[in-house]
Amino acid sequence: MADQDASALEALAGELGRRGYDAKLISPEGREPWLAVRNPRVPMLAETVMAHADWFWWPWADRIGPADDVPAAADRVVRVLSAASDGSS
């Protein structure tokens, strides 16, 4: 399951990277992998994304979206990590 979760997170990292966000897969030995995501235009806007049971999750246990719909999940992450002052609106 951890390999499947890491693959889903890698796909999300790629999609977020294409959109200009920094996304790094963190895979500590013996622990579930997670994605560290940051808005490079507003570095204080950063968050953790996890994958489990075919879903992407926020660390506060809210679902982001299904792991098989990476573009929709990326849309939601970008919405959360964007700010009116970052030049994207």
Buried (B, 14 or more C-beta within 10 A) or exposed (E): EEEEBBBBBBBBBEBBBEBEBBBEBEBEEEEBBBBBBBBEBBEEBBBEBBBBEEBBBBEEEEEBBEBEEBEBBBBBBBEBBBEEEEEBE
